[in-house]
Amino acid sequence: MALLDRFRAQPRQKHPDPAVRLAFVQEIPLTDHELLTEMAREDPDARVRRAAVAKLLDPRALAVIATSDGDESVRAEAAAMLRDVALEAFEGIGESESLAAVDAIGDLRTLAIVAKSAPRESTAHRALTRTIEYRDQHVLGSIARHAEHESVRRTSLEALDDHLEVLGVVLNSEFREPASSAVERFTDRAELEQIASRAKNKSAAKRARGILREADERAAQAAAAAAAATAEAEAAERAARLAAQSSAAEHEQRAREAAERLAAAERARAEAEAAAARREAEEAEARARRDAADDAARKDAERRQARLAELADEAARAASVDDLASARRQFGVVRREWTDISSGITVDPDLASRYADANAKFTARESTVQDQDQRARRDALARLQQLASRVEALGAREDLTLKAGDRALRDLRSALGAIPPLPSRKDYEEIVKRLKAAQSALTPKVQELRNVADWQRWANVGIQEQLCEKMEALKGLDDPDEIVRHVRDLQQQWRQAADVPRAQGEILWKRFKAAHDEAWSKCEAHFAAQAEARAENLARKLALCERAEALSGSTSWIQTADEIKKLQADWKTIGAVTRGQEKAIWERFRAACDRFFTRRHADLAERKKIWAENLAKKEALCVKAEALSQSADWEPAAAEIKKLQNEWKAIGPVKKSRSEAIWQRFRTACDAFFTRYAQRHDIAREERVAAREAIVADLEALATPIPDAPAPGAEPIIARVRELRSKWQHELALRGVDRERAAALDARFAAAFSAVIARHPDAFSGTDLDPDANRKRMESLVKRMEDLAKSVAGPASDAAEASLSPTTRLAAMLKEALAANTIGGKVDDDHRLRAAADEVRQAQASWSRIGPVPEEARRALADRFQRAIRRISDRAGQAGRAGWAAGQAGRAGR
């Protein structure tokens, strides 16, 4: 086949692909009966035939397909379409088509459905006539009970011969006619009572009650006549007895009359007995009929139960049929028959449950399909609106092309010829009006473009003649590359000028193709060499593919990535490969590269996840280190930071771009703490100084008057001063301040304290903060200590004792100790000195509790206090040394 011959179109209904033909069937208008019939009969694919049958409305063609098609689903679809045509389920179906469809139907159940449901009475009668030919009493009874038209129900009842089916019509029909008329056929009292109590139609039940009432009235009249006859016989007997007492003539006369009356009474009694016998016979016959009816009813119930079991199975199968249309038809037949058979009997619960499950399954499926149908209708409307909008916009364009215009008109014709079901009639009318308006507006523009295209086709004739001459001139060239380049250029120009009149086009195409084939034959060797080069390129690319596949499982990410990038660069330098192999070889190479880089990305993602976790851990350590960097709890904080440093070392790496920053943050926090740790003594000293300065500043603030401020009360001043003095005493106990700064702060504190007392003398008078009272207490303690010092000094005066040398004083103490040990008349100095030491300790404690005193007085009294204490201590020391010496001397004497 020539290259350009491949582009010649063929009818879509002859396309080898069934999907294309199936799509084409969906586009065929319903009015094209011939094409639909052709595809429904001749297409080799059953799906295509079934789709064509679903759009075919010709009863004669459907009848042929329903009986002769080889596929059961196609035959079922044709039968269903015949039924739908008979029921006039489609718009535009007339009486003739409906009657023709009835004549073509060959299934009894389908005929019964049409007879019961056809909207047209003539169609229903035609279906009933064909149904009567089958002589199926059950089907006729169903039609008599459920047909839409009264005349059809009456005719069906007239055709019924089965007594039980007539009874079923009377009991189960909801229509007045023929139920009321059928009641007249019954004379059995039991059946009439059953109709009176169970008939669904009130008129039929009322008529049955009326017949029973009439029968009761006739029986009452017969009983009354028998009673009258018995009364007359009794009167005749009385008359006979009277006649015996009368004359013979009268007696004879009366005897004859009595005999006549007796004979009449006998006849009446005989008639009454005969009537009673007849009633008994009738009742026996009625009982026999009731028994037969009960037996028939039992058998009918059994038959119905068996059929209901079959219907339950059929309902389950119908609910599972894939084709919803077929399932709907089958289930509809099952549902109607189930309703007919189950009326008037108690259905087995298991069967009822099975049928209910199948019904629920089918109902849910149908509901889903209905929702889908509504959605499909909305989608169809949206598509038509989009088409209208597109065509309207296309008609308004200045650069409209003939191809676009023809396609738009074709789409419009196709849409208008087969408008799908839409949500409402209003939507249908509006979209049709809009599409026709767009078609009317676009048609003249397309016609104008078509005229221009006709002129262009004639102009293309000259262009194609020139292209033929150029192609014929190529046979004089010898360079294959040049020939190929010119051939392809000429082919491109030919495609641009391909639209020419058909007659000239065929001739010019043959001329152009002959010249093309002659020139192309010179390029065969060139193509062979090109194929060899392409084969070599294919071999090289295969080698690259194998190398890339070998590297795809590597875990040396950086080195392997560089190698694969080099392979990719080498791939780009290799030329084209053998035609048909390009995609496969490229996909193989790309798959190997992608496999490596996908693994690399996955590994990188995993590492990023680990890096992120490590970063979070290190950030937490940074937060802890930063919190500890300002701690003054030195040793525990130092131990904790060292622990954090060990934890830092145990944590893995983080992302390279974040590593240095997070390390510097942690290191800065640690360095900040250890810098402070190295200066902890200076810091502590500064803290103590700062604390003392704060106390002094607060006390100085109390001493400084505030202009225009009310004077504070005595109690707040005293409480505040006591608080500050307590803090000051606490700070003095902590020490840690160098001597010079401590002395300066002591001076400031004393000055501020004096200033506060001077400012508020009345507030402090008589309190533990009163300077005068505190001074007197100090003087009293000093006087006590000085007196105690004199009492423990002995008879020698202080001056004399001070003038003696240490050796002389030691000798004197030794002498006194020996005297005390040997003579025993000396006062117990040890006891006295211990008492003095206890008193000194009490005095020192009292001294520390004394409040503030002016500095000069405090210093002088403090000096005196300390001298007295030293004298007492020195005396106690001398006594101790003397005791030691005496002990040594005693040990020496022994």
HELIX and SHEET records of a PDB file:
HELIX    1   1 LEU A    4  PHE A    7  5                                   4    
HELIX    2   2 ARG A   12  LYS A   14  5                                   3    
HELIX    3   3 PRO A   18  GLU A   27  1                                  10    
HELIX    4   4 HIS A   33  GLU A   42  1                                  10    
HELIX    5   5 ALA A   46  VAL A   53  1                                   8    
HELIX    6   6 PRO A   59  SER A   68  1                                  10    
HELIX    7   7 GLU A   72  ALA A   86  1                                  15    
HELIX    8   8 GLU A   95  ALA A  104  1                                  10    
HELIX    9   9 LEU A  108  SER A  117  1                                  10    
HELIX   10  10 GLU A  121  ILE A  132  1                                  12    
HELIX   11  11 GLN A  137  HIS A  146  1                                  10    
HELIX   12  12 GLU A  150  GLU A  158  1                                   9    
HELIX   13  13 HIS A  163  ASN A  172  1                                  10    
HELIX   14  14 ARG A  176  VAL A  183  1                                   8    
HELIX   15  15 ARG A  189  ARG A  198  1                                  10    
HELIX   16  16 LYS A  202  GLN A  245  1                                  44    
HELIX   17  17 ALA A  248  ALA A  319  1                                  72    
HELIX   18  18 LEU A  324  SER A  342  1                                  19    
HELIX   19  19 PRO A  349  GLY A  395  1                                  47    
HELIX   20  20 LEU A  402  GLY A  417  1                                  16    
HELIX   21  21 ARG A  425  ALA A  473  1                                  49    
HELIX   22  22 LEU A  474  GLY A  476  5                                   3    
HELIX   23  23 PRO A  480  GLN A  496  1                                  17    
HELIX   24  24 ARG A  502  TRP A  520  1                                  19    
HELIX   25  25 SER A  521  CYS A  523  5                                   3    
HELIX   26  26 GLU A  524  LEU A  551  1                                  28    
HELIX   27  27 TRP A  557  THR A  573  1                                  17    
HELIX   28  28 GLU A  582  LEU A  628  1                                  47    
HELIX   29  29 TRP A  634  ALA A  650  1                                  17    
HELIX   30  30 LYS A  656  ALA A  678  1                                  23    
HELIX   31  31 ARG A  680  ALA A  703  1                                  24    
HELIX   32  32 ALA A  714  LEU A  734  1                                  21    
HELIX   33  33 ARG A  739  ARG A  759  1                                  21    
HELIX   34  34 PRO A  761  PHE A  764  1                                   4    
HELIX   35  35 PRO A  771  ALA A  793  1                                  23    
HELIX   36  36 ASP A  798  SER A  803  1                                   6    
HELIX   37  37 PRO A  806  THR A  822  1                                  17    
HELIX   38  38 ASP A  829  ARG A  849  1                                  21    
HELIX   39  39 GLU A  855  GLY A  893  1                                  39    
END                                                                             
